Amino acid sequence: MVTLLSTLGSLSPLAAAPAEASTLRAVMHSGLRVLDPITTTAHITRDHGYMIWDTLLGMDDQFQPQPQMADWSVSDDGMIYTFTLRDGLKWHDGGEVTASDAVASFKRWAARDGGGQMLMDHVASVEATDSQTMTLTLSSPFAYVLELMAKPSSVPLFVMPARIASKSPDETLTVEDQIGSGPFKFVADEYDPGNRVVYEKFADYVPRDEPASWTAGGKVVNVDRVEWINMSDAQTALNALNSGEIDFLESPSVDLLPVLQANSDLTVEKINELGSQTIGRFNFLYPPFDNPQIRRAALMAMDQTDVLASLVGNPEHYSTCPSMYGCQTPLATDAGAPASLTGKADPEAAKQLLEEAGYDGTPVVIMQPTDAPTVSPQPVIAAQLLRQAGFTVDLQPMDWQTLVTRRASQQPPSEGGWNMFFTNWYIPEVWNPLVNPMLNGRGKDGGWFGWPDDPELESMRNEFAKADNDADRKAIAEHIQRHAFEQVTYIPLGEYSIPAAWNNDLSGVLHSPVPLFWNITKSE
């Protein structure tokens, strides 16, 4: 058996934690290579962001924005938002956090996040009016300012030093840029990209007084160090947890859950109670998926049950769902979804659409990650379904971090680009049209990977943002989903929720759409 100790032994001498340190060791869903949570929406990079950077606002478990780094006030006409930094905020390198840092961070975030881009369409100015105050002035009414600034994903508004946040959002931050004011410090000397990352408690962090709830409330750190060790083999990770070599396993393989549940020294529990949506995304820039009829053929070929059965296995942990917003959210709807998606794939209808569209056999380059259990099965099943429908498929294996980097390429598939990939979103990341990153029609310069250019979709999202009652929002959300299925902006492939597992020596593990390591106590 490959153990954690043998894994650590292959690293530098710095790999061993100080004997007196209280260390929490975790195996996350993926190794960490990309360190910039603005240039990528990869969950592991976002999770890293929450370790070292703080946010102006947090979001609690009722989807309500709450103060985090800053409190706020809103003018009577709803056009001016004033954010005041709380006392005691320091950078990991000793400097004081100022409103200028917040402004630079806000601008870098808004340039890349789909919701932030839409917010900026309604912003007249955002400026530091003194060292502790950031003032955001709207040019036209916009109801979701606080919600977008507080949302936990897909691109959170992390506050960075102005010298770092002023870098172009197209320039990826480096190891040297990992300076935050959050509850943990990044240990650069012990970082082994893709294999191991180490965080230390930031002694000067001052948590809020409120109880922790999702990303809101007090971020109280009770351990000295947190180490993330990558183990792509599910059995190896399970053995390490069972033997006590690691403390926390974020995404155990579902077929191995009974083994974990049989160990009375472990807790096996869902921490992301709303679960996740798995999805397929096209590249709209190149054939064959620049043709909407061919995208519709691919939609008709897909089968949620086949994908979910391969990904999760146990139907206790998954369900089909026709809604792009998730089926347990206020905006859940089946508008526009073909019956074949949640029923049974219709390869004959797909073949007919391909013939009508004049499909010429152009290969579909599908990126297939081989080292991340939560994203490895989907492309294999999708390739089979597409081939049954008449597509030519080029399934290209790679590790997940290579995929995360390559999906940003706008080169043709034959020159290092791609046609299709698969990923997962937590339901709180997709539950309305403003936060759902796939429902972005801003094309090559502002859209999420795949880059659909869809002014009609953007117009409807603006209508949603201006709606002043729930009935109108619901109706507009249905129109958006109907349009998105017609254009096949992406393919929702159902919902699943897999428990995490941890040693009973840990207490205080938070239920949240983000794996959080504050509030946790480890008994020795």
N, C-alpha and C positions, 0 to 999 in steps of 0.2 A: 504493500500500500504506500502511495506517495503521501507523506504527511506534510503539514504546515512547516514543521521544523526543518525538514529536508529542503522545502521550497525556500525558506528564509536563508538556509545555509548556502544557497547558490548566489546570494546577493552580497552586498558589501558588508564589512564588519560593523557598519553603522546600523545594520538591520535589527540588532538586538536592542530592545528598550532598556533604559536604566532599571536596575533591579528594584528600586524603590518606587517606580512609577506605577500608577494604576492605569493599565492599558486595556482598551476595548478593541478586539480584533474582529473585523467584519469581512465577509465575502459578499461583494455587491454583484449586480447583474452583469457587469462588464468591467473590463479594465479601463483606466483613465489615461488617455493620451492627449486629447484636446483640452486645453485649460481655459478657454475663453467662452463663457456662457452667453456671450452676445453673438458670436459668429456661428454658433451651432445650437441646435435645439436638442442635442443628445442628452438624455436624462442623466447619465453619469456625470456630465459636465455641469449640468444644473445642480445636481446633488453636491458636487464639489463647491459650487458657488455658495450654497447655503452654509457650508462649513466656515468659509473665511470672509465672505462679504455680508454685510447687513443690508437691509432694505428700508426705505423711508416708511413704508406701510407694510403691515402683515395682513393675512386673511385668516379669519377664524373658521371653526367648523360649521358655521351657519352661512358661509359665503359672504361674510360681512367684513369690509375693510376696517382695520384697527391701527392705531398709532404704533410705530416701531421705533425707528430713529427719530421720527418727527411727529408732532401733533399738527393739526390743521384747523383752519377756519375758512368759511366760504361766504362771500359777499351776499347781500340780500337778493341781488339779481342773478346769482349763480354764475357770474362771469369771472370772478377773481378768487383764486385758491391761494391761501397763504400757508406755507409749511414752515414750522419753527423747529429747528433741531433741539433735541433734549441735551441736557448737560452730561458731561463725562464721556463723550465720544472721542476715541483716539484711534489712530492708525497703528498697525502692528509695528511700524518702524518709529513710533514715538510722536508723530505729528498730530495736530488737532484737526478733526473733521470740520469743514466749513461748508457754507451754503454754495460756494463756488464749486466744490467737489460734487455736490448734489446736482447742480445745474449741468455740469459736463457729463455726468453719468446719465442723467435724464435724456440728454440729447443723443448720446451714443445708443442708448436703449431704444429710443423712439425711431431711430433710423432703420432698425432691423426688425423690431417686433411688429407683427401685423396690426395688433390693436394700438400700439404706440404710433404707428404711421397714420392710422385713421384719426387718432387724437390730435396729432400735429396738424391735420387739415383744418382743425378748429381752434388752433392756438395762435394768438397774436404775438405773445412773447413769454419767455421763461427766463428769469434772471435772479441773481442774488442781490437782494435789496439791502442786506447787511450781512455780516459774517455768519449769522445764525438763521437767516430767513431766505427762503426761496419763494418767489411769487410767480404764479402761472396765471396769465391773463388770456381768456378765450376771445376769439374773434366772432364766434357764433356759438349758440347753446350746444352743449354736449353733456349728456347725462351720466357717462360712464368714466369720468376722470379717475375717481378714487378706486373703482373696481379694477380698472386696467393697471393702475400703479401698484395695486396690492396683490394681483393674481399670482399664484405660486408658479405658474408656467404659462406658455412654453419657454418664453424668454423673460425671466423676472427682472425687475428694475433694481439690480444690485448697485450699490453706491461704492465707487472706487475713487482713489485720489485723482484730482483733476489732471495731473500730469499723465496718468494712465488712461483715464476716461476720454481724454482729448485725442487719443489715437483714432484713426479711421476705423469705423466698424467693419471694414473689409480687411483690416490688418489684425491678425490673430495675436492675442497676448502671449507673452513668453513666461518662462519660469520666473524670471526676474520681476515680472509684473504682478505676481501673486501676493499683493499687499492689500489687506482689507482692514476692517474695523470690527469684524464679526467675532463670534465666541471662540473660534479656533484659529491657530496660525498654521500656515503651510510650511512644512519642513523641507526646504528645497534640497538639502544635502542628502536626504533619504528617499528622494523621488526616483522611482524606476518606472519609466513610462510604460503603461499597459500592464504592469505587474504589481506595483506596490506604491502606495502613497501614504504619507504619515502627516498627522495633524497633532499639534500640541495645544493645550488649553491656553487661551490668551488671558493672562492674569489681570490685565487692566480693563477687561470688558465689564461693563456695568449693565446687568440685565434690567429689564422693566420689572415692575412690581406685580403685574397681573399674572394669573396662572397661564401656563402655556396652552395654546389651542391652535392646531395647524402651525402656520408660520407667525402667528401673533403671540403676544404675551412674553413672559420672561424666558430668556434663553440661558438657563442656569446649567453650567457645565460641572459635572461631578466626577469626571475622570481626568487624568493627566494627559493621556494620549489616546488617539484613535488611529488604528492602522487598517487600511483597506488592502487586502491581499487578493489578487485575481486568481480564481481557480475555475477554468472553463469546463472542467470535467465534473459533472454533477455528483458522481459517486465519490470522488475525492473530496469535494466540499462537504458532502454528507458525513463521510468518515471523520473529517476534521472537526465538525460540530459535535458529533456523537462522542468523540474522544476528549472534548474540551480544549482542543488546540485553537479553535476560534470560538467567538462568543455569539456571533450574529450571522445569519444567512438570509439575504434579502429575497432571493428567488429560487427556492428549492425546486427540483424537478417533481412534478405532480405524481409521477409513478413511484417516487421514493418517499412521499409524505407518510405512508403507513409506518415506515421504519422510524421516522422522526417522532411520530405520534406515539409510538410504543415506548419511547424513552421518557420516563417520568422526570428526568432531570431537565427536560426541554419544554419550552412553551411554543406551540404552533398556532399562529393566530393571524387573521387578516388585519393589516394596519392601514391599508388603502381600501376602505369599505365599499366605496362606489366602484372600484375595479378599474379596468382598462379596456380600451377599444383598440383592436388590431386593424391595420389598414393597408391597402395597396395604393401606391402613388405612381402616376405616369409622369414622364418627361414630355411636356407639351411642345417643345421646341423642334423635335425631329420626328421623321417618319419611324414607325407607322402611327404613333399616338398623337401626332399633330392633326390627325383626321378624327373629328368627333364621332363619326359612325364606327370607326374601328375601335375607339374607346368604348362605345356602347356594346360592341361585340365582345370585348373583354369582360365587361360587366355581366353580360348574359352568361358568360362561361364560368363565372365565379360561383362558389358554393360555400356559404359561411360554415355549415356543419362540417364539411370535409376539412376546412382549414382549422377550425377550432378543435376538432377531434385529434388532428395531428399535433397541434400546438399544445393542447392541455390534456387531452386524453379522457379524463374523468368528467362526465357531463354535470357532476355536482358543482364544478368550478367554472362552467361556461354557459352562455346562452346566446342564441341568435338574436339579432336586434336590427331592425331596418332604419333606425334613426341615426343621423350623423351627430346628434347631440347627446347620445346615450339614452337608454330606455327608462332610467330612473330619475330623470331631470325634468324640470318644469316645462321645457320646450320639446320634449320627446314627441316624435311624429313619424308616421310611415309615409308621408307625402313623397311621391315620386319614386319610391323604391320598387323595383321589379319583384314580382313574387318569387322569381327564380333565385334571388339572392338569399332569402331565408328559407326557401323550400328546397328546390333541387336545381342544380345548374341545367341550362338549356343549350347544349352544344350545337344542336341543329339550328336553332334560331341564330346563334352566334355565327355559324358557318354561312347562313344566308346573308347576314349583315356584312360579313367579310367579302362575300362575292359581289354584293351590291356596291360596296365601297371600292372595289377594284384592288383589293389587297394583293400585292405582288410577291409575297413571301419574304419581305424585309424582316431580317431576324430581330426578335425582341431580346435585347440584352437585359437580363434580370440579375441584379447583384444579390448574391447569396452569402450571408455571413455564416461562418462555420463554428464560431466559438462562443455564441451567446444563445442559450437555449430558448429564450423568449422571442427570438427573431429568426432562428435557423429553419424551422419547419415550413413557414408560410411560403417562401419562394419555391420550394420543391413541389408542394401541392399545387400552387398556382401554375407552375410550368406544365404539370401534367394536364390540368384543366384547360389551359390555353392550347396545348398541342391537340387535345381532343376536339377543340373547336376549329382547328385548321391553322393555328399560328405556328410559325417557325420560331423556336425559342433557343437562345444562347444563355445558359445558366452559368454564371461566372462566380466561383467560390472565392472568398476572401475573409479576412477577419473583420469584426464589426467596426473597429476604429478606422480601418481602411475604407470601409463603406461610408462612414460618417464624413470622412474627408472627400471621397470621390463624388458623393451626391451633390456637392457644391459646384462641381464642374459643369460648365455649360458647353463643353466641347461635344462634337458628335460622338455617338456611341462607338464608332470605329476608331476614334482618337482618344479613348480614355474616358468617354462619357457613359451614358446609360439610358435605358428606356423605362425601367420600372424597378422599384424597390419596395420593401415592406418594413413597417415599424409599428410601434404601439404608442398610444397616448393614454394618460390617466383621464378618466371621465371629466374631472374638474378642468382639464385643459381644453375640452371641446364642447362644453355644455351650452355655449351660445355663439352666434355668428361672429361676434367681435373677438372672442378669445380663441376660437378654433383656427389654428394657423393654416389649415388646408383651405379654408373658405376665404381666400385672399386672391383677388383677381388683378394684382398690380404688375404681373408680368416679370420680365427679366431683371428689372431694376429694384423691385420692392417686394416681390412675391416669395413665398416659401419654395423650397426645392421642388422643381417641376414647372414652376413659373407660368401658370395660366394667365393669359392676358384677357380679362373679362370685365369690361367697364360696367356691364349690366349687373354683375354680381356686386361690384363695388357700390353702385348706386343703391342697391337694395340694403346693403350693410349700413350705408349712411342713413337710410330710412329707419332701420332698426335702432340706430343710435339716437335718433331724434324722437322716437316714439315715447309718449308720456304715460302709457298705461299697459298693463300686462296683456290685455286682449289684443291690442295692436301689435305688441312685440311677438306674441304667439303666431298671429296671422302672417306677419312678415317673415318670421323664422321658417314657417312652412313654405312660403313662396321661395325663399332662398334655397331650402333643401330640394324642392322640386326642380328648380333651375340647375342646382349642382348635380343632381342625378341625370338630368337631360344632357348636360355638358360632360358628365362623368369627371367632375373635379377631383374626386378620389373615390375609392371603394371601401366603405366600412365593412369589416369582415367579422363583426360580432364582438361580444364582451366576455371578459374572463376576470376572475379574481383569485389569485394564488396566495396562500398564507406565507408569511415570513416565519422564520424559526429562530429561537435564541435560547441561550442557556439560562436556567432559572436563577443564576447569580445576578442577572440583570433585572432591574425593576425600573418602572417609569418610562417604558418604551411608548412613544406617542403614536396615536392613530392619526394618520395624515396622508395626503396624496404625495408627500415627499418624505423619503426616509431621513429622519432627523436624529441627531446624536446628542443634542442637549436634553436635559431633564432625566437622563439615564444614570442610574447609580449601579455600580458593580461592587458586589460584596466579595471580599477576599477570603 
